Amino acid sequence: MPKSIRELADELNVSKQTIQYHYQRLPAKNRQKDSRGANIISPTAERIIRDKVAKPFIAKNQQTDSKKTTKTSKENNELVATLRREVEDLKSQRDKQLATKDQQIDHLTKLVDQQQQLQLATVAENNDLKEHVRKLSSLIEISKPVQQQEDGKEANLSINNNPNYIRDKKKIFKKAKINWLHFW
């Protein structure tokens, strides 16, 4: 279906003058006019104009794209390098933090071991003290019945077992012998 210059210009996103320029350079057999005398572009002419308009546009875009690609490539390389440095820094920080955590864990493990050893020593000491208290309690219980049976003799036992009392008694007995011999 034939198109006007304006329709083709709008379709290709170019100016009317650009389409007019290429239309005038077409061979005469491809140029047509409508009943009013306006230029009409046949499908064959449209294909020729599209090729002429599109090729420079594509070539220009390819150059621009090539420049953008080169620029983008450089930017990407810089970005990749920056990201790699950041990753290395993060790995280094992570490794330092892990080393610190390992040291803290080792320290806490030692403290727990020490606490367990102290607790075991305390339990053993408590068991020894309980055993000692049991022995003392059994001795006290044994001595209570003896005290209850010999209420008055308790004082005599303590005096007779007193070394000072025994020594004094011997001195008195010696004096008594000496005095008794005087009478003979």
Buried (B, 14 or more C-beta within 10 A) or exposed (E): EEBBBEEBBEEBEBEBEBBBBBBEEBEEEBBBEEEEEEBBBBEEBBEBBBEBBEEEBEEEEEEEEEEEEEEEEEEEEEEEEEEEEEEEEEEEEEEEEEEEEEEEEEEEEEEEEEEEEEEEEEEEEEEEEEEEEEEEEEEEEEEEEEEEEEEEEEEEEEEEEEEEEEEEEEEEEEEEEEEEEEEE
